[in-house]
Amino acid sequence: MTFSIIAYDMKDESWGVAVASKFPAVGAIVPWAQAGIGAIATQAYANLSFGSHGLELLQQGLSAEAVIARLTSADPGRESRQIGVVDFKGKAASYTGRECATWAGGLSGTGYAIQGNILASADVIYNMEGSFLRTSGDLATRLHAALMAGDRSGGDKRGRQSAAILIVKAKGGYGGYTDRLLDYRVDDDPDPVVKLGELLYLHRLYFGKSPENERIQLKGIQLVNLQKIMVKLGYLGAPPSGTYDPETQAALRNFTGNENFEERVDLEKGWIDWPVLEYLLKKFS
């Protein structure tokens, strides 16, 4: 009851899975990925062992097609399964059992595989492919664009309920301690793919990095606006002065820290990333 896309970004050395369904918490079932190894989507009457066992086979050096062949040949319920695999070289394959509920099917190309069952029509996966190939940007942007195209083409013909995205990259997690570059789930929502996009926006806002030309110096009207907010919220006791004094710096340290933006300011050098400033002004003004 699901449509998904798995893909490999050769330039960024990352693997990802994006999925949506009229099924609660689809992100707990379908997406599997391991940095440097590959990615897997297991769905329809999902055999969850396809995820862990499939990654083990990929780690042994089997290709995407060989992994699918090995998994399905040993599964008596294979005709009701659906699986997509992208291996560590970016080779991809998709399998749909003959007993999957219509419309069901999949396709694959260099670096990606798309599959779905109980879909409104075949347009769902073909529009997903077109959107993925046309969209520029990082892997998360392209995966979500494909998921949105499938959703707006009818998606799961029973309706909408959940969506998820998982992307892995070596040391891509917070602080470089894990390989989970991005892992977001919308478990129950009337428009989950749109909600997933909102979470991706927040991810970029909190963890992204702006080029130097998008850094705003803490002075002038922008600083006054921040001081007004901090006075209103109780971070700053003095009235707005437009001066970046020690009291203002200390207040900003507390304010941006509480809002989880400490990675997007440099209070010693006196600048803040523009997207964060814009967000704070919109949220609190």
C-alpha positions as CSV (number, residue, x, y, z in Angstrom):
1,M,0.0,0.0,0.0
2,T,2.9,2.2,-0.7
3,F,5.1,4.1,-3.2
4,S,8.8,4.7,-2.7
5,I,12.0,5.8,-4.3
6,I,15.6,4.8,-3.4
7,A,18.6,6.5,-4.8
8,Y,22.4,7.0,-4.7
9,D,24.1,10.3,-5.0
10,M,27.5,9.5,-6.5
11,K,28.9,13.0,-6.0
12,D,27.9,13.2,-2.3
13,E,28.4,9.5,-1.6
14,S,25.0,9.2,0.0
15,W,22.1,6.7,-0.2
16,G,18.5,7.5,0.5
17,V,14.9,6.2,0.6
18,A,11.7,8.3,0.5
19,V,8.3,6.6,0.9
20,A,4.6,7.5,1.4
21,S,1.6,5.3,2.1
22,K,-2.0,5.0,3.4
23,F,-0.6,3.1,6.3
24,P,0.6,4.4,9.7
25,A,4.3,4.9,10.4
26,V,5.5,3.6,7.0
27,G,9.0,4.9,7.9
28,A,9.3,2.1,10.5
29,I,8.9,-0.6,7.9
30,V,10.0,0.3,4.4
31,P,13.4,2.2,4.4
32,W,16.7,0.6,5.1
33,A,20.1,2.0,4.3
34,Q,23.8,1.8,5.3
35,A,26.5,4.2,4.3
36,G,29.0,2.8,1.8
37,I,26.7,-0.3,1.3
38,G,23.4,0.7,-0.3
39,A,19.7,1.2,0.3
40,I,16.6,-0.9,0.3
41,A,12.8,-0.4,0.3
42,T,10.7,-3.4,1.3
43,Q,7.0,-3.0,0.9
44,A,3.6,-4.5,-0.2
45,Y,3.1,-7.4,2.2
46,A,6.6,-6.4,3.5
47,N,9.1,-8.9,4.5
48,L,11.1,-6.9,7.0
49,S,14.0,-9.4,6.9
50,F,14.6,-8.1,3.3
51,G,16.0,-5.0,4.9
52,S,18.6,-6.3,7.3
53,H,19.4,-9.4,5.3
54,G,19.6,-7.4,2.0
55,L,22.1,-5.0,3.5
56,E,24.2,-7.9,4.7
57,L,24.2,-9.3,1.1
58,L,25.1,-5.9,-0.3
59,Q,28.0,-5.7,2.2
60,Q,29.2,-9.0,0.8
61,G,29.5,-7.4,-2.6
62,L,26.3,-8.7,-4.3
63,S,24.7,-6.4,-6.9
64,A,21.2,-5.0,-6.5
65,E,19.8,-7.5,-8.9
66,A,21.6,-10.4,-7.2
67,V,20.3,-9.3,-3.8
68,I,16.7,-9.3,-5.0
69,A,17.2,-12.7,-6.6
70,R,18.6,-14.1,-3.4
71,L,15.9,-12.7,-1.2
72,T,12.9,-13.6,-3.3
73,S,14.1,-17.1,-4.2
74,A,14.1,-18.0,-0.5
75,D,10.7,-16.4,0.3
76,P,7.6,-18.5,-0.3
77,G,5.5,-15.2,-0.1
78,R,7.6,-13.5,-2.8
79,E,4.6,-13.0,-5.1
80,S,3.0,-10.6,-2.6
81,R,6.3,-8.7,-2.0
82,Q,7.8,-5.6,-3.5
83,I,11.4,-4.5,-3.1
84,G,13.8,-1.9,-4.5
85,V,17.6,-2.0,-4.1
86,V,20.4,0.4,-4.9
87,D,23.9,-1.0,-4.3
88,F,27.2,0.7,-3.4
89,K,28.0,1.3,-7.0
90,G,24.7,2.9,-7.7
91,K,23.3,0.0,-9.7
92,A,19.6,-0.4,-9.1
93,A,16.8,-2.9,-9.4
94,S,13.1,-3.2,-8.5
95,Y,10.9,-6.3,-8.0
96,T,7.1,-6.6,-7.9
97,G,5.4,-9.9,-7.2
98,R,2.5,-11.0,-9.4
99,E,0.1,-11.0,-6.5
100,C,0.6,-7.4,-5.4
101,A,-2.6,-5.4,-5.6
102,T,-3.1,-3.2,-8.7
103,W,-1.9,-0.9,-9.8
104,A,1.5,-2.3,-8.9
105,G,4.9,-2.0,-10.6
106,G,8.3,-0.5,-10.6
107,L,11.2,0.9,-12.7
108,S,14.9,1.6,-12.3
109,G,17.6,3.6,-13.8
110,T,21.2,4.6,-13.1
111,G,21.3,5.3,-9.4
112,Y,17.6,4.9,-8.6
113,A,14.7,2.5,-8.3
114,I,11.0,3.4,-7.9
115,Q,8.1,1.1,-6.9
116,G,4.5,1.2,-5.8
117,N,1.4,-0.9,-5.2
118,I,-2.3,-0.1,-4.8
119,L,-1.5,3.1,-6.8
120,A,-4.0,5.3,-8.6
121,S,-2.2,4.5,-11.9
122,A,1.2,3.9,-13.5
123,D,1.5,7.7,-13.8
124,V,2.6,7.7,-10.1
125,I,5.9,6.0,-10.7
126,Y,6.6,7.6,-14.1
127,N,6.0,11.1,-12.7
128,M,8.2,10.3,-9.8
129,E,11.0,9.4,-12.1
130,G,10.5,12.5,-14.2
131,S,10.6,14.7,-11.2
132,F,13.6,13.0,-9.7
133,L,15.6,13.4,-13.0
134,R,14.6,17.0,-13.6
135,T,15.2,18.3,-10.1
136,S,18.5,19.8,-9.1
137,G,19.9,20.0,-5.6
138,D,20.9,17.6,-3.0
139,L,19.6,14.0,-2.6
140,A,17.0,15.0,0.0
141,T,15.6,17.7,-2.4
142,R,15.4,15.3,-5.3
143,L,13.8,12.5,-3.3
144,H,11.2,14.7,-1.8
145,A,10.4,16.2,-5.2
146,A,9.9,12.7,-6.6
147,L,7.7,11.7,-3.6
148,M,5.6,14.9,-4.1
149,A,5.1,14.2,-7.8
150,G,3.9,10.7,-7.0
151,D,1.6,12.0,-4.3
152,R,0.1,14.6,-6.5
153,S,-0.4,12.0,-9.3
154,G,-2.8,10.1,-7.1
155,G,-0.3,8.1,-5.0
156,D,-1.8,5.4,-2.9
157,K,-5.3,5.2,-4.3
158,R,-6.8,4.6,-0.8
159,G,-5.5,8.0,0.5
160,R,-2.8,9.5,2.5
161,Q,-1.4,8.8,6.0
162,S,2.3,8.6,6.5
163,A,5.6,9.4,4.8
164,A,9.3,9.2,5.6
165,I,12.8,9.9,4.3
166,L,16.1,8.3,5.3
167,I,19.5,9.4,4.0
168,V,22.9,7.9,5.1
169,K,26.4,9.1,4.5
170,A,29.7,8.2,6.2
171,K,30.0,10.4,9.3
172,G,27.0,12.5,8.0
173,G,25.1,12.5,11.3
174,Y,25.1,15.2,13.9
175,G,28.6,16.0,15.0
176,G,29.9,13.3,12.6
177,Y,29.2,10.5,15.1
178,T,26.8,8.5,13.0
179,D,26.0,7.9,9.4
180,R,22.4,9.1,9.5
181,L,22.6,12.3,7.6
182,L,18.8,12.7,7.7
183,D,16.0,10.7,9.2
184,Y,12.5,12.1,9.3
185,R,9.0,10.5,9.7
186,V,5.5,11.7,9.5
187,D,3.6,8.8,11.1
188,D,0.0,10.0,10.8
189,D,-1.1,13.1,9.0
190,P,-3.8,14.0,6.4
191,D,-1.1,15.4,4.0
192,P,2.1,13.6,5.1
193,V,4.3,14.3,2.0
194,V,3.7,18.1,2.5
195,K,4.4,17.8,6.2
196,L,7.6,15.9,5.4
197,G,8.7,18.8,3.2
198,E,8.2,21.2,6.2
199,L,10.4,19.0,8.3
200,L,13.1,19.1,5.6
201,Y,12.9,22.9,5.6
202,L,13.5,22.9,9.4
203,H,16.4,20.4,9.0
204,R,18.1,22.8,6.5
205,L,17.3,25.8,8.8
206,Y,18.9,24.2,11.9
207,F,21.7,22.2,10.3
208,G,22.4,24.0,7.0
209,K,25.3,26.4,6.4
210,S,25.1,29.6,4.5
211,P,27.8,31.0,2.2
212,E,29.6,34.1,3.5
213,N,27.6,36.4,1.3
214,E,24.4,35.3,3.3
215,R,25.9,36.2,6.6
216,I,24.3,39.3,8.2
217,Q,26.4,41.5,10.4
218,L,24.8,42.3,13.8
219,K,24.4,46.0,13.4
220,G,21.9,48.6,12.3
221,I,18.2,47.9,11.9
222,Q,18.7,44.1,11.9
223,L,20.3,44.3,15.3
224,V,17.6,46.7,16.6
225,N,14.9,44.2,15.4
226,L,16.6,41.4,17.3
227,Q,17.0,43.5,20.4
228,K,13.3,44.3,20.3
229,I,12.5,40.6,20.2
230,M,14.9,39.8,23.1
231,V,13.4,42.6,25.2
232,K,9.9,41.3,24.6
233,L,11.0,37.7,25.5
234,G,13.0,38.8,28.5
235,Y,16.5,38.1,27.3
236,L,17.6,41.7,27.3
237,G,16.8,44.3,30.0
238,A,17.9,47.5,28.3
239,P,15.9,49.1,25.5
240,P,17.1,48.5,21.9
241,S,20.2,50.6,21.1
242,G,21.5,49.2,17.8
243,T,24.8,48.7,19.5
244,Y,26.4,45.3,19.7
245,D,27.6,45.6,23.3
246,P,28.4,42.8,25.8
247,E,24.9,42.7,27.1
248,T,23.4,42.2,23.7
249,Q,26.0,39.5,22.9
250,A,25.2,37.6,26.1
251,A,21.4,37.9,25.4
252,L,21.9,36.6,21.8
253,R,23.9,33.7,23.1
254,N,21.1,32.6,25.3
255,F,18.4,33.4,22.7
256,T,20.0,31.6,19.8
257,G,21.1,28.8,22.0
258,N,17.5,28.2,23.3
259,E,16.3,28.3,19.7
260,N,19.0,25.7,18.7
261,F,20.8,28.0,16.2
262,E,24.2,28.1,17.9
263,E,25.7,26.5,14.8
264,R,24.4,29.3,12.5
265,V,25.8,32.3,14.4
266,D,29.3,33.6,15.3
267,L,28.7,36.0,18.1
268,E,32.5,36.7,18.5
269,K,32.7,37.8,14.9
270,G,29.2,39.4,15.1
271,W,27.2,37.7,12.4
272,I,24.1,35.5,11.9
273,D,23.0,33.5,8.8
274,W,20.3,35.2,6.9
275,P,17.8,32.3,6.8
276,V,18.0,32.1,10.6
277,L,17.5,35.9,11.0
278,E,14.6,35.8,8.6
279,Y,13.0,32.9,10.5
280,L,13.5,34.5,13.9
281,L,12.0,37.9,12.8
282,K,9.0,36.1,11.3
283,K,8.4,33.9,14.3
284,F,8.8,36.5,17.0
285,S,8.0,39.9,15.5
